[in-house]
Structure formats: structure tokens, C-alpha cells
Amino acid sequence: MVNAKVHALLNNQINKEFYSAYLYLDFSNYFKARGLDGFANWYKIQAEEERDHAMLFYTYLQNENMPVTLEAIDKPDKVLDSDMSVLKAGLEHEIYVSSLINDIYAAAHEAKDFRTMQFLDWFVKEQGEEETNANDLITKMELFGSDPRGLYLLNQELSARVYTAPSLVL
Ligand code: MG
């Protein structure tokens, strides 16, 4: 039996992950309009990963016989006025999502909900990787983004990203 607060936070996280997917689609759309298809590809795949995260929370709640309540997904609200502003908004968002995962983990810990803690372990690790990826993109953009040839090669590198299903299976 999942604690009421833990349940509410897990249910809310379905919405937050779908919002993340929506936000990254917005980023992808920004870069598509810029003609930077590699960046657009990278964020489109990022959006697919976020949808997968939402589905993991959704499935976990169902598996635990906890009601799922789907709420409205917010409109992406980040101001995208330069390539770097998009990348920085991505890092800022991942730091925020990490704090959400940590909050659920803390509530699960307090409730001695060890099953939820074990479920969340994957997300704790995943958030570390998301923050690293977002940071790496900013570093590469700082190094190469101001040079047209550098930007071209970075765009090519990001076009190589392919979708892979999450390693966590419920
Ligand atoms: Mg996520």
C-alpha cells in the first residue's frame, strides 16, 4: 500500500514527465525552424525518452493498484531566443526534474516505502545522466558554436542520436 503523499507525488510526476516531453518538442521545433536538424533530432529523441519516463510512472502506479489521475499538461513556457538559451533552459529543467525525483524519494523514505525507493533508484541515476548530457551540450556549444564550421559539425554529431527504449522495464 503506497502512502497517500507518495502516491500524489508519483501521480504528479506522470504529468511532469509528459510536460518535459512537450518542452523538448518545443526545443526541437525551435531548432528545426533554425535549419539545425541535428539539434532538432537530439531534442525530439529527448522528448521520446520523457514520454517513456511518464509511462514508467503510469505503469508503476497501475502495477501497485494505485489510481492514476491524468491532469492537463502545461504549455511549454521557456523563452527560446537563442541557441544557447535553449540549451541552458534544458539544463535548468533537468535540475528541476532531479529535485522532483529527490522529493518523491524523500517522501518514500519517510514512509518506509522501500518498493518505491527501489523503483526511483533508476530515475536518480537517469537524472544524473540527463544533467551531464545537458551540461556537455552547453560546453560543446561554448567551444564550437560561434564558428559556423564548428556548429555544422556539432549539428552533424547530434543528428546521429537514435532512440533507445529505457533500460528499466516494469
Ligand atoms: Mg524525465
py3Dmol code that shows the C-alpha trace and the ligand (Angstrom):
import py3Dmol

protein = """\
ATOM      1  CA  MET A   1       0.000   0.000   0.000  1.00  0.00           C
ATOM      2  CA  VAL A   2       1.578   3.241  -1.176  1.00  0.00           C
ATOM      3  CA  ASN A   3       1.434   6.190   1.224  1.00  0.00           C
ATOM      4  CA  ALA A   4      -1.003   8.998   0.150  1.00  0.00           C
ATOM      5  CA  LYS A   5       1.713  11.653  -0.189  1.00  0.00           C
ATOM      6  CA  VAL A   6       3.989   9.312  -2.150  1.00  0.00           C
ATOM      7  CA  HIS A   7       1.048   8.366  -4.342  1.00  0.00           C
ATOM      8  CA  ALA A   8       0.222  12.035  -5.075  1.00  0.00           C
ATOM      9  CA  LEU A   9       3.847  12.814  -5.958  1.00  0.00           C
ATOM     10  CA  LEU A  10       4.158   9.753  -8.214  1.00  0.00           C
ATOM     11  CA  ASN A  11       0.928  10.673  -9.977  1.00  0.00           C
ATOM     12  CA  ASN A  12       2.118  14.257 -10.400  1.00  0.00           C
ATOM     13  CA  GLN A  13       5.364  13.003 -11.919  1.00  0.00           C
ATOM     14  CA  ILE A  14       3.434  11.448 -14.838  1.00  0.00           C
ATOM     15  CA  ASN A  15       2.346  14.978 -15.711  1.00  0.00           C
ATOM     16  CA  LYS A  16       5.829  16.451 -15.177  1.00  0.00           C
ATOM     17  CA  GLU A  17       7.419  13.880 -17.499  1.00  0.00           C
ATOM     18  CA  PHE A  18       4.837  14.498 -20.219  1.00  0.00           C
ATOM     19  CA  TYR A  19       5.466  18.228 -19.754  1.00  0.00           C
ATOM     20  CA  SER A  20       9.193  17.505 -20.229  1.00  0.00           C
ATOM     21  CA  ALA A  21       8.373  15.717 -23.486  1.00  0.00           C
ATOM     22  CA  TYR A  22       6.295  18.703 -24.586  1.00  0.00           C
ATOM     23  CA  LEU A  23       9.082  21.125 -23.641  1.00  0.00           C
ATOM     24  CA  TYR A  24      11.681  19.167 -25.635  1.00  0.00           C
ATOM     25  CA  LEU A  25       9.353  19.022 -28.632  1.00  0.00           C
ATOM     26  CA  ASP A  26       9.253  22.809 -28.409  1.00  0.00           C
ATOM     27  CA  PHE A  27      13.076  22.871 -28.350  1.00  0.00           C
ATOM     28  CA  SER A  28      13.154  20.513 -31.342  1.00  0.00           C
ATOM     29  CA  ASN A  29      10.737  22.757 -33.177  1.00  0.00           C
ATOM     30  CA  TYR A  30      12.937  25.792 -32.457  1.00  0.00           C
ATOM     31  CA  PHE A  31      15.980  24.096 -33.997  1.00  0.00           C
ATOM     32  CA  LYS A  32      14.013  22.697 -36.932  1.00  0.00           C
ATOM     33  CA  ALA A  33      12.966  26.252 -37.796  1.00  0.00           C
ATOM     34  CA  ARG A  34      16.631  27.325 -37.460  1.00  0.00           C
ATOM     35  CA  GLY A  35      17.668  24.692 -40.014  1.00  0.00           C
ATOM     36  CA  LEU A  36      19.690  22.789 -37.412  1.00  0.00           C
ATOM     37  CA  ASP A  37      18.230  19.337 -37.996  1.00  0.00           C
ATOM     38  CA  GLY A  38      20.787  17.554 -35.798  1.00  0.00           C
ATOM     39  CA  PHE A  39      19.822  19.599 -32.737  1.00  0.00           C
ATOM     40  CA  ALA A  40      16.156  19.103 -33.675  1.00  0.00           C
ATOM     41  CA  ASN A  41      16.751  15.337 -33.829  1.00  0.00           C
ATOM     42  CA  TRP A  42      18.523  15.300 -30.466  1.00  0.00           C
ATOM     43  CA  TYR A  43      15.644  17.065 -28.688  1.00  0.00           C
ATOM     44  CA  LYS A  44      12.986  15.028 -30.490  1.00  0.00           C
ATOM     45  CA  ILE A  45      14.597  11.855 -29.153  1.00  0.00           C
ATOM     46  CA  GLN A  46      14.858  13.523 -25.750  1.00  0.00           C
ATOM     47  CA  ALA A  47      11.082  14.082 -25.929  1.00  0.00           C
ATOM     48  CA  GLU A  48      10.560  10.377 -26.680  1.00  0.00           C
ATOM     49  CA  GLU A  49      12.622   9.484 -23.601  1.00  0.00           C
ATOM     50  CA  GLU A  50      10.479  11.777 -21.462  1.00  0.00           C
ATOM     51  CA  ARG A  51       7.310  10.140 -22.760  1.00  0.00           C
ATOM     52  CA  ASP A  52       8.860   6.790 -21.744  1.00  0.00           C
ATOM     53  CA  HIS A  53       9.540   8.176 -18.259  1.00  0.00           C
ATOM     54  CA  ALA A  54       5.888   9.249 -17.963  1.00  0.00           C
ATOM     55  CA  MET A  55       4.788   5.768 -18.985  1.00  0.00           C
ATOM     56  CA  LEU A  56       7.034   4.179 -16.353  1.00  0.00           C
ATOM     57  CA  PHE A  57       5.373   6.211 -13.567  1.00  0.00           C
ATOM     58  CA  TYR A  58       1.957   5.447 -15.088  1.00  0.00           C
ATOM     59  CA  THR A  59       2.665   1.707 -15.226  1.00  0.00           C
ATOM     60  CA  TYR A  60       4.227   1.642 -11.761  1.00  0.00           C
ATOM     61  CA  LEU A  61       1.086   3.158 -10.218  1.00  0.00           C
ATOM     62  CA  GLN A  62      -1.134   0.728 -12.097  1.00  0.00           C
ATOM     63  CA  ASN A  63       1.032  -2.216 -11.010  1.00  0.00           C
ATOM     64  CA  GLU A  64       0.688  -1.055  -7.407  1.00  0.00           C
ATOM     65  CA  ASN A  65      -3.104  -0.766  -7.763  1.00  0.00           C
ATOM     66  CA  MET A  66      -2.951   2.987  -7.243  1.00  0.00           C
ATOM     67  CA  PRO A  67      -5.429   5.165  -9.157  1.00  0.00           C
ATOM     68  CA  VAL A  68      -3.926   7.241 -11.958  1.00  0.00           C
ATOM     69  CA  THR A  69      -5.315  10.745 -12.476  1.00  0.00           C
ATOM     70  CA  LEU A  70      -4.260  12.494 -15.673  1.00  0.00           C
ATOM     71  CA  GLU A  71      -4.146  16.285 -15.444  1.00  0.00           C
ATOM     72  CA  ALA A  72      -3.756  18.979 -18.125  1.00  0.00           C
ATOM     73  CA  ILE A  73      -0.218  19.398 -19.462  1.00  0.00           C
ATOM     74  CA  ASP A  74       1.123  22.961 -19.245  1.00  0.00           C
ATOM     75  CA  LYS A  75       2.161  24.892 -22.329  1.00  0.00           C
ATOM     76  CA  PRO A  76       5.976  24.994 -22.737  1.00  0.00           C
ATOM     77  CA  ASP A  77       6.934  28.273 -21.069  1.00  0.00           C
ATOM     78  CA  LYS A  78      10.659  28.698 -21.723  1.00  0.00           C
ATOM     79  CA  VAL A  79      11.767  31.744 -23.715  1.00  0.00           C
ATOM     80  CA  LEU A  80      13.767  30.432 -26.689  1.00  0.00           C
ATOM     81  CA  ASP A  81      15.529  33.458 -28.156  1.00  0.00           C
ATOM     82  CA  SER A  82      18.943  31.979 -28.991  1.00  0.00           C
ATOM     83  CA  ASP A  83      20.521  28.535 -29.440  1.00  0.00           C
ATOM     84  CA  MET A  84      22.310  28.838 -26.116  1.00  0.00           C
ATOM     85  CA  SER A  85      19.141  29.931 -24.289  1.00  0.00           C
ATOM     86  CA  VAL A  86      17.529  26.643 -25.376  1.00  0.00           C
ATOM     87  CA  LEU A  87      20.453  24.569 -24.124  1.00  0.00           C
ATOM     88  CA  LYS A  88      20.521  26.425 -20.818  1.00  0.00           C
ATOM     89  CA  ALA A  89      16.756  26.069 -20.391  1.00  0.00           C
ATOM     90  CA  GLY A  90      17.285  22.321 -20.871  1.00  0.00           C
ATOM     91  CA  LEU A  91      19.857  22.129 -18.091  1.00  0.00           C
ATOM     92  CA  GLU A  92      17.713  24.277 -15.788  1.00  0.00           C
ATOM     93  CA  HIS A  93      14.752  21.977 -16.441  1.00  0.00           C
ATOM     94  CA  GLU A  94      16.721  18.796 -15.720  1.00  0.00           C
ATOM     95  CA  ILE A  95      17.974  20.237 -12.418  1.00  0.00           C
ATOM     96  CA  TYR A  96      14.329  20.961 -11.556  1.00  0.00           C
ATOM     97  CA  VAL A  97      13.254  17.401 -12.504  1.00  0.00           C
ATOM     98  CA  SER A  98      16.074  15.990 -10.351  1.00  0.00           C
ATOM     99  CA  SER A  99      14.664  17.965  -7.410  1.00  0.00           C
ATOM    100  CA  LEU A 100      11.214  16.468  -8.070  1.00  0.00           C
ATOM    101  CA  ILE A 101      12.612  12.928  -8.108  1.00  0.00           C
ATOM    102  CA  ASN A 102      14.513  13.672  -4.899  1.00  0.00           C
ATOM    103  CA  ASP A 103      11.312  14.950  -3.261  1.00  0.00           C
ATOM    104  CA  ILE A 104       9.466  11.724  -4.120  1.00  0.00           C
ATOM    105  CA  TYR A 105      12.407   9.704  -2.874  1.00  0.00           C
ATOM    106  CA  ALA A 106      12.446  11.622   0.426  1.00  0.00           C
ATOM    107  CA  ALA A 107       8.696  11.073   0.891  1.00  0.00           C
ATOM    108  CA  ALA A 108       9.064   7.355   0.100  1.00  0.00           C
ATOM    109  CA  HIS A 109      11.954   7.119   2.548  1.00  0.00           C
ATOM    110  CA  GLU A 110       9.916   8.809   5.272  1.00  0.00           C
ATOM    111  CA  ALA A 111       7.002   6.420   4.613  1.00  0.00           C
ATOM    112  CA  LYS A 112       9.369   3.411   4.608  1.00  0.00           C
ATOM    113  CA  ASP A 113       8.109   2.679   1.103  1.00  0.00           C
ATOM    114  CA  PHE A 114      11.084   0.632   0.016  1.00  0.00           C
ATOM    115  CA  ARG A 115       9.498  -0.603  -3.194  1.00  0.00           C
ATOM    116  CA  THR A 116       9.021   2.952  -4.453  1.00  0.00           C
ATOM    117  CA  MET A 117      12.579   3.812  -3.416  1.00  0.00           C
ATOM    118  CA  GLN A 118      13.837   0.887  -5.459  1.00  0.00           C
ATOM    119  CA  PHE A 119      11.711   1.985  -8.434  1.00  0.00           C
ATOM    120  CA  LEU A 120      13.078   5.526  -8.115  1.00  0.00           C
ATOM    121  CA  ASP A 121      16.714   4.386  -7.972  1.00  0.00           C
ATOM    122  CA  TRP A 122      16.716   4.134 -11.770  1.00  0.00           C
ATOM    123  CA  PHE A 123      15.447   7.714 -12.060  1.00  0.00           C
ATOM    124  CA  VAL A 124      18.041   9.044  -9.610  1.00  0.00           C
ATOM    125  CA  LYS A 125      20.762   7.629 -11.874  1.00  0.00           C
ATOM    126  CA  GLU A 126      18.944   8.758 -15.023  1.00  0.00           C
ATOM    127  CA  GLN A 127      18.732  12.346 -13.746  1.00  0.00           C
ATOM    128  CA  GLY A 128      22.489  12.358 -13.167  1.00  0.00           C
ATOM    129  CA  GLU A 129      22.936  11.379 -16.813  1.00  0.00           C
ATOM    130  CA  GLU A 130      20.394  13.960 -18.023  1.00  0.00           C
ATOM    131  CA  GLU A 131      22.211  16.761 -16.198  1.00  0.00           C
ATOM    132  CA  THR A 132      25.563  15.575 -17.568  1.00  0.00           C
ATOM    133  CA  ASN A 133      24.199  15.459 -21.127  1.00  0.00           C
ATOM    134  CA  ALA A 134      22.698  18.944 -20.818  1.00  0.00           C
ATOM    135  CA  ASN A 135      25.970  20.290 -19.381  1.00  0.00           C
ATOM    136  CA  ASP A 136      28.029  18.631 -22.123  1.00  0.00           C
ATOM    137  CA  LEU A 137      25.875  20.222 -24.815  1.00  0.00           C
ATOM    138  CA  ILE A 138      26.426  23.677 -23.302  1.00  0.00           C
ATOM    139  CA  THR A 139      30.189  23.080 -23.117  1.00  0.00           C
ATOM    140  CA  LYS A 140      30.337  21.960 -26.759  1.00  0.00           C
ATOM    141  CA  MET A 141      28.258  24.927 -27.855  1.00  0.00           C
ATOM    142  CA  GLU A 142      30.543  27.312 -25.948  1.00  0.00           C
ATOM    143  CA  LEU A 143      33.587  25.746 -27.583  1.00  0.00           C
ATOM    144  CA  PHE A 144      32.343  25.340 -31.162  1.00  0.00           C
ATOM    145  CA  GLY A 145      29.013  27.145 -31.562  1.00  0.00           C
ATOM    146  CA  SER A 146      30.347  30.556 -32.546  1.00  0.00           C
ATOM    147  CA  ASP A 147      32.218  29.110 -35.541  1.00  0.00           C
ATOM    148  CA  PRO A 148      29.954  28.151 -38.484  1.00  0.00           C
ATOM    149  CA  ARG A 149      32.012  25.060 -39.304  1.00  0.00           C
ATOM    150  CA  GLY A 150      32.064  24.057 -35.635  1.00  0.00           C
ATOM    151  CA  LEU A 151      28.303  24.473 -35.430  1.00  0.00           C
ATOM    152  CA  TYR A 152      27.892  22.429 -38.617  1.00  0.00           C
ATOM    153  CA  LEU A 153      29.935  19.551 -37.173  1.00  0.00           C
ATOM    154  CA  LEU A 154      28.168  19.709 -33.814  1.00  0.00           C
ATOM    155  CA  ASN A 155      24.832  19.614 -35.633  1.00  0.00           C
ATOM    156  CA  GLN A 156      26.063  16.534 -37.533  1.00  0.00           C
ATOM    157  CA  GLU A 157      27.123  14.854 -34.301  1.00  0.00           C
ATOM    158  CA  LEU A 158      23.688  15.408 -32.764  1.00  0.00           C
ATOM    159  CA  SER A 159      21.959  14.069 -35.878  1.00  0.00           C
ATOM    160  CA  ALA A 160      23.466  10.653 -35.048  1.00  0.00           C
ATOM    161  CA  ARG A 161      21.457  10.214 -31.837  1.00  0.00           C
ATOM    162  CA  VAL A 162      18.994   7.330 -32.127  1.00  0.00           C
ATOM    163  CA  TYR A 163      16.108   6.355 -29.906  1.00  0.00           C
ATOM    164  CA  THR A 164      16.635   3.517 -27.455  1.00  0.00           C
ATOM    165  CA  ALA A 165      13.984   2.217 -25.081  1.00  0.00           C
ATOM    166  CA  PRO A 166      14.625   2.778 -21.354  1.00  0.00           C
ATOM    167  CA  SER A 167      16.651   0.069 -19.607  1.00  0.00           C
ATOM    168  CA  LEU A 168      14.013  -0.045 -16.854  1.00  0.00           C
ATOM    169  CA  VAL A 169      11.188  -2.429 -17.744  1.00  0.00           C
ATOM    170  CA  LEU A 170       8.134  -2.807 -15.492  1.00  0.00           C
TER     171      LEU A 170
END
"""
ligand_1 = """\
1
MG
Mg 12.487 12.513 -17.459
"""
view = py3Dmol.view(width=600, height=400)
view.addModel(protein, "pdb")
view.setStyle({"model": 0}, {"cartoon": {"style": "trace"}})
view.addModel(ligand_1, "xyz")
view.setStyle({"model": 1}, {"stick": {}})
view.zoomTo()
view.show()
